[in-house]
Amino acid sequence: MTDPNSGATKPTLKTLPGDDVRQILWRYADRYDLQMVQQAARSVARGIVARLVADGARHTHEWTPEKQKLLEAMDEAGLTAVAIDPEHGGYIPGPKNLALALVAFELSWVDAGAATATLAGNLALAPIHERGTPEQVARYMGGAVPAGPGEDRRTLRGAFALTEPIPFVGVDTNTMAGRVRVAEWKDGEEPMLHVDKRGRFITNAAFANFACAAVASDDARIKGSCMVILEDTDEGVWDPGSPTLKLVHQLSATNDPIYSLKVPASRIIGGYTIQDGVIVPNYSHSEVIEAVFRRTRVTVGLMTAAKLLSAVEPIIRYHRQRFRGGQPQPGSSRYELGIQQREDALHRLIDVWATGEAAASLGFYTARLFDEFDPLEREKDRLLQERGIKGARAQMKAFAAVKDAALEFIRLEHLPEQKRDSARYEELKADSLVQFAVKDALSQVFCPATKLWNTGVGANTMREAVSLMGGYGITEDCPGFLGQKWMDAQLEATYEGPEAVQRRQLTVTMVNELFLAQFRHWIRQMRQIASRKPGTGACTLATAMELWLWTIEFLQSAQDAHGETLYHGQRQGVAFPMADALSWLLASRQQILDVLELEDKGGHNPLLADGLEGTVAFLTDLCHVMAARASGEVGRITAELVYGYQRHPSWDGDCDSCFKASELEAVASLVPGFDSSPLEVIQDDGGHADKAGPCVRFPGMERFRALRLKLDGCLTGCRLAKDRAAEALTQVMIPEALDYPR
Amino acid sequence: MSNGYHIVVCGSLVPDPLQTLEPVMAPDGPGLKNEAMLPSVLDPWAAHALYEAAHLAKRVPDSKVWLASLGPKPKLQQLMMAVAQKAPFEFVAIDGSASGFADSFETAQALAKAIQSIPGLDRDRMLLFGGCSSASRDAGTTLSMVGALLGVEDQFLAVDEIEPDADGGFRVKERVEGAQYLVSRCAGAPAVLAWATGNLPEPPNNPQIGMANMRGILPALAKAPSVGALRGGLRFESVETPSQRRETRVVKDAGVEEIARELAEWIRG
């Protein structure tokens, strides 16, 4: 058993964690295809992307020939084809969420605008990939692969056209101005449609040659809404529009396009049927979008995580070199450590680093979760189709029937092997619908949590990172482009669904019984981890998780002082902070699990043998720091919600436990010493102690109070961990220079 | 009979030159501080040789490229995630020390032995490529010795260009003093070409090429013979960082004119 508080000198971080460490932490050590994709993305990021930023390419909103070279570099490096299945010219078989996450992470390490350019291309293809007809998939996925030598065709580059000029559609509203109507419908021929769509903030619109546009019917002969594929060669107006004057992500081409085009009905994504003379799209625009965003939001979260981790090296270098002016001698503390002599600078950088680690752990876990989820979802679609189950209501009914089995599976999965009914467990494990339900409950929480926490908390933490560079931080030549990254993070918190949208989704999904059942097991899991590895902060986190769980259960049945229900979709003052609190917990938990994975598997890599113990010790301390931070947030939020909606007791008739001074005197004469107890006393003239009212004593909240008290105690040691991690910062070896220009 | 070349590129890893490279004395000899944990790159001179080899193989039909690398197996594997994406080649791995403090003759012997055992290699058509120098402790002697051990007498050092003829011969430009080139004509393979920088830019990483290469790389790593520390009779009394401090500035993709202008300004003071 290790003693995390021991004062003995322990191995600590020798070098910044390299690829060997990351591959184990984020679980792609055995995926050579992904490692190569990552290297390819890195060469683009730290080559042409960094050069463009350093040369001031971000100073213009226009899509310039220099920026266009980015696309060519991405094509050459194979990044454009990462999202494409091998049968259409891609080269990574199976789900690609983790692959795309790694690409976004690497590009964002330098500039998230460049990452957004690839992301937007994938976003344009995603509706077709998820819901397109086989013909649409073949044409657009195949066409998006860069033309090879000798191939006479242009590469298809897409834009995802959803948002419209204010006050129309954003990512979460159905108030849509884009319209589709029948232009021509000759007997026995395919209908021709006319699509009018004005876009706002459409990435890739400057150079795209096709767009997937969300539109609503403007014609009784078309039902509802749909997404339609438009091409620049279609008859009508294809106007890429003017560049959006955004302050961030200037290496992506964002425009406000205008499309007014005639297209065949076969361009409706997912196809259509004709019922009683009406064109009925197989998927509404919102059904398509839902399938798309639940995946692509994860990569956005990882973009902010990359920024935080990329800030560590330049900040350490800046701090160490800061006081070398004047006459300090090499070898002196002032020369070697510079600002690192100051505890505050070290502690704040530890906060930045810990947040970055947690964000990356959360994001990469979610990407891997979707890699597991994708085939389950396809199998679910197949099974439901086979059983003739169509429509949202019928599906909900079908899954209500699966819920008990899913809960049983969760229970069995968390039992020791020797204690569970293995035949039943295997049966449920092989049931695709059960597995879908279990994973769906997770993905519906982890996707919004990643987007919400990584970008929201990440953007705030990037401000800290910038501040650690002093005035240099907000200059264009700040190493690591930290100022630009801070600004960029705000866009990541906004696009593909701003924070409120993620919180709203969590409001619904985090109270799903299937999620909560798994969450309960995780509390026990954290305790078990804490028992064998006490320095991780897992015990602290487990208590915070219990507190969150108690609170969410309480809030769902409790009422406020006015008798109003506390937890429901419209009461965002209650539900949204709980969503925030949960996200902190999930991020911290994933961070702990990743470090345990490193400790477990790192020993198999001889390259890590020399520094593994120190690296694990340092990352463990970061876990502890983050667990304490997360627990603090949970404690604050839950206390505000549990107590904050109750009326404070007043001195006027609201004090069950108050004694009148004369009564107290009478009792004290019978029970000597009674009047020395800490009681609430009201004088006979109505006077009372100087405070707002009698102290709060809400019956039924004893468990909450006990947990709060316990949580405070559980913070023991977290600052010692921070001190150790801070000390490590002063010793870790860093490269002599950043490996990309500035 | 085919006229294509069988190009064997000798090249291995060195610690990323941007890292802090601090020599230290360990009980088993000198090394770099935290060497095992430092990220590695393909030795830049060897990298030029590899790009030139791939380029030459593309131009001359029936040519083939091998990359022979001597280094710690796990590090080689990691290195290949990037290098394998640069050009098509067959990999020959030798598990041993790539330290800058290894004995260059023993290194040459290990390489020569591995090259001799490459199946299908026609040594009459062989061009032995490598770097004329190295980013590790630079003796600049290894490639010549490999050539000598393999009986290759035509050796060209500090090569910047090779121009094949139709008859199997080639013209070589070598750097000599005073920014001059020595131009030679060689009747044909076998020959040793130790490359300076060549003229080719670094190819972009292409995962598709990488994955094709990887089919051979993993088996090659699995069966890599182990040659140990390659210290031979070498003894180092002490090791230390050169006294002149490096002032590193990273500039990627800078044009020749830009570099020249900066150098001129620096010389003028």
Interface residues (C-beta under 8 A of the other chain):
Chain A: K14 T15 G18 D19 D20 Y32 D33 Q35 M36 V37 Q38 Q39 A40 R42 S43 V44 R46 G47 I48 A50 R51 A73 E76 A77 G78 A81 V82 Y91 N605 P606 L607 L608 A609 D610 G611 M733 I734 P735 E736 A737 L738 D739 Y740 P741
Chain B: D16 L18 Q19 T20 E22 K33 N34 A36 M37 L38 P39 P72 P74 K75 Q78 M81 A82 A84 Q85 P204 N205 N206 P207 Q208 G210 M211 M214 L218 R246 T248 R249 V250 V251 K252 D253
